[in-house]
Amino acid sequence: MKQPLISALLAGAALLCAEMANAAEQPVVSGNDMAYMKQQQHDLELFKSQLKGMNITLPDAQQERVSQLQNEIAASQADQNSAARPAPRAVYFVSLGIPEEGLLPMLADARRFGIPATLRGLLNNDFRQTAETMFELSKKDKQAGVQIDPTLYEKYNIRAVPALVVTCGSQSDVIYGSLPVKQALEEVKQRGDCGSTAVQLLQDAEGTK
């Protein structure tokens, strides 16, 4: 019984992480492979219900295999998703390494302007640790949320966080530091190449008050 359970957990952990993570460019998987992964995700929902209340630790070798599968599947899905999605008007780059008392206001601030808060990857490359951290944040702010997309970090050459990127066509402006989002947008509005986008974001936020 132990071996099937571990094998199922390997597949389940990898597929669950694939839903959260987008990775660097890899060869696009075939339609049959995508259908297979979707079926596995469906099967995972049944498996997850059986794991409730259980505390299972994988051996190191198998945990390494989980990480490898996470990267392979996430990379394949990244290619499928990146071609279809439009460029965002703005992206707010953050890290779960930022202390909670600073991160929570940042997430709420970005949410107010409809700007997705974005991580480079999993916290310490560990899905469970990432999920636990987000769960703790959600206890204090039920709307707290992030997306994971390393391709955006590469696209805009982000090397430090927090950072706000405002885009307009092929151009973009980057504001580094823990400025309030409104102040950062005002900076772009006054001196950036994408001032018109910043104006739109500011106006949209005013309209939702």
C-alpha positions as CSV (number, residue, x, y, z in Angstrom):
1,M,0.0,0.0,0.0
2,K,2.9,2.4,0.8
3,Q,4.4,2.3,-2.7
4,P,1.2,3.1,-4.6
5,L,0.5,5.9,-2.1
6,I,4.0,7.4,-2.7
7,S,3.6,7.1,-6.4
8,A,0.3,8.9,-6.4
9,L,1.7,11.6,-4.2
10,L,4.6,12.1,-6.6
11,A,2.1,12.7,-9.5
12,G,-0.2,14.7,-7.4
13,A,2.4,17.1,-6.0
14,A,3.9,17.7,-9.4
15,L,0.6,18.4,-11.1
16,L,-0.7,20.6,-8.3
17,C,2.5,22.7,-8.6
18,A,2.0,23.0,-12.3
19,E,-1.2,24.8,-11.8
20,M,0.7,27.5,-9.8
21,A,3.9,27.8,-11.6
22,N,5.0,29.1,-15.1
23,A,8.6,28.3,-16.1
24,A,11.1,29.3,-18.7
25,E,10.6,28.3,-22.3
26,Q,10.6,24.5,-23.1
27,P,9.3,22.5,-26.0
28,V,5.5,22.5,-26.3
29,V,3.8,19.3,-25.3
30,S,1.4,17.6,-27.7
31,G,-2.3,17.7,-27.4
32,N,-2.4,14.1,-26.2
33,D,0.1,15.0,-23.4
34,M,-2.0,18.0,-22.3
35,A,-5.1,15.7,-22.3
36,Y,-3.3,13.3,-20.1
37,M,-2.2,16.0,-17.7
38,K,-5.8,17.3,-17.4
39,Q,-7.0,13.8,-16.6
40,Q,-4.3,13.5,-14.0
41,Q,-5.4,16.8,-12.4
42,H,-8.9,15.4,-12.3
43,D,-7.7,12.2,-10.6
44,L,-5.7,14.4,-8.2
45,E,-8.8,15.9,-6.8
46,L,-10.0,12.5,-5.7
47,F,-6.6,11.7,-4.3
48,K,-6.4,14.9,-2.3
49,S,-9.6,14.1,-0.5
50,Q,-8.0,10.8,0.6
51,L,-4.9,12.6,2.0
52,K,-6.8,15.0,4.3
53,G,-5.4,14.7,7.8
54,M,-2.4,12.6,6.7
55,N,1.2,13.7,7.2
56,I,3.5,12.0,4.7
57,T,7.2,12.8,4.2
58,L,8.8,11.6,1.0
59,P,12.4,10.2,1.0
60,D,15.0,12.7,-0.4
61,A,15.4,10.9,-3.7
62,Q,11.7,10.9,-4.4
63,Q,11.3,14.5,-3.3
64,E,14.0,15.4,-5.9
65,R,11.9,13.5,-8.5
66,V,8.8,15.6,-7.5
67,S,10.8,18.8,-8.1
68,Q,11.9,17.6,-11.5
69,L,8.4,16.7,-12.5
70,Q,7.2,20.1,-11.3
71,N,9.7,21.9,-13.5
72,E,9.0,19.7,-16.6
73,I,5.2,20.0,-16.4
74,A,5.2,23.7,-15.5
75,A,7.6,24.5,-18.3
76,S,5.3,22.8,-20.8
77,Q,2.2,24.6,-19.6
78,A,4.1,27.9,-19.6
79,D,4.5,27.7,-23.4
80,Q,0.9,26.8,-23.9
81,N,-0.3,29.8,-21.8
82,S,2.2,32.5,-22.7
83,A,1.3,32.6,-26.4
84,A,-2.4,33.2,-25.7
85,R,-2.3,35.7,-22.8
86,P,-2.1,39.4,-23.6
87,A,0.6,41.6,-22.1
88,P,-0.5,43.0,-18.7
89,R,-0.8,46.7,-18.3
90,A,1.3,46.5,-15.1
91,V,2.9,43.8,-12.9
92,Y,4.0,44.1,-9.3
93,F,6.9,41.9,-8.5
94,V,7.2,40.7,-4.9
95,S,8.7,37.9,-2.9
96,L,7.4,35.7,-0.1
97,G,10.7,36.5,1.6
98,I,9.5,40.0,2.4
99,P,8.3,40.2,6.0
100,E,4.6,39.7,6.5
101,E,4.0,43.1,7.9
102,G,5.4,44.6,4.7
103,L,4.1,42.1,2.2
104,L,0.4,42.2,3.2
105,P,0.1,46.0,2.6
106,M,1.9,45.5,-0.8
107,L,-0.5,42.8,-1.9
108,A,-3.5,44.9,-0.9
109,D,-2.1,48.0,-2.6
110,A,-1.5,46.1,-5.9
111,R,-5.0,44.6,-5.7
112,R,-6.6,48.0,-5.4
113,F,-5.1,48.9,-8.8
114,G,-5.9,45.6,-10.4
115,I,-2.2,44.8,-10.7
116,P,-1.2,41.1,-10.3
117,A,1.4,40.5,-7.6
118,T,3.9,38.1,-9.1
119,L,6.5,35.8,-7.7
120,R,9.6,34.4,-9.5
121,G,8.9,30.9,-8.2
122,L,8.1,28.7,-5.3
123,L,9.4,29.7,-1.9
124,N,12.7,27.8,-1.5
125,N,11.5,25.7,-4.4
126,D,9.1,24.0,-2.1
127,F,5.4,23.8,-2.9
128,R,4.3,22.8,0.6
129,Q,6.3,25.7,2.1
130,T,4.8,28.1,-0.4
131,A,1.2,26.9,0.2
132,E,1.7,27.1,4.0
133,T,3.0,30.7,3.7
134,M,0.1,31.8,1.5
135,F,-2.3,30.1,4.0
136,E,-0.9,32.1,6.9
137,L,-1.2,35.3,4.8
138,S,-4.8,34.5,3.9
139,K,-5.7,34.3,7.6
140,K,-5.0,38.0,7.9
141,D,-6.2,39.0,4.4
142,K,-8.6,36.6,2.8
143,Q,-8.1,38.3,-0.6
144,A,-4.3,38.0,-0.5
145,G,-3.0,36.2,-3.6
146,V,0.0,36.0,-5.9
147,Q,0.8,34.5,-9.3
148,I,4.0,32.7,-10.2
149,D,5.6,33.6,-13.5
150,P,9.4,33.5,-13.9
151,T,9.0,34.4,-17.6
152,L,7.9,37.9,-16.6
153,Y,11.0,38.4,-14.5
154,E,13.1,37.5,-17.5
155,K,11.1,39.6,-19.9
156,Y,11.4,42.8,-17.9
157,N,14.9,41.9,-16.4
158,I,13.7,42.2,-12.8
159,R,16.6,41.6,-10.4
160,A,15.2,43.0,-7.2
161,V,11.9,43.3,-5.5
162,P,9.5,45.0,-4.9
163,A,9.3,46.4,-8.4
164,L,6.5,47.8,-10.4
165,V,6.5,47.5,-14.2
166,V,4.1,49.5,-16.3
167,T,3.8,48.6,-20.0
168,C,2.6,50.1,-23.3
169,G,3.1,48.1,-26.4
170,S,6.8,47.1,-26.7
171,Q,7.9,49.7,-24.1
172,S,7.9,49.5,-20.3
173,D,8.9,51.5,-17.2
174,V,10.3,49.9,-14.0
175,I,10.0,51.5,-10.5
176,Y,12.0,49.7,-7.8
177,G,11.5,50.0,-4.1
178,S,8.6,49.8,-1.6
179,L,6.8,53.0,-2.8
180,P,3.0,52.9,-2.5
181,V,1.7,51.8,-5.9
182,K,-0.1,55.1,-6.4
183,Q,3.1,57.1,-5.9
184,A,5.0,54.7,-8.3
185,L,2.3,55.2,-10.9
186,E,2.5,59.0,-10.5
187,E,6.2,58.7,-11.1
188,V,5.6,56.9,-14.4
189,K,2.8,59.3,-15.3
190,Q,5.2,62.3,-14.9
191,R,8.4,60.9,-16.4
192,G,7.9,57.4,-17.9
193,D,7.4,56.2,-21.4
194,C,4.1,54.5,-20.4
195,G,2.5,57.5,-18.7
196,S,-0.8,56.9,-20.5
197,T,-1.1,53.5,-19.0
198,A,-0.3,54.8,-15.6
199,V,-3.0,57.4,-16.0
200,Q,-5.5,54.7,-16.9
201,L,-4.6,52.6,-13.9
202,L,-5.0,55.6,-11.6
203,Q,-8.3,56.5,-13.1
204,D,-9.6,53.0,-12.9
205,A,-8.7,52.8,-9.2
206,E,-10.5,56.1,-8.5
207,G,-13.6,54.8,-10.3
208,T,-13.8,51.7,-8.1
209,K,-13.8,53.6,-4.8
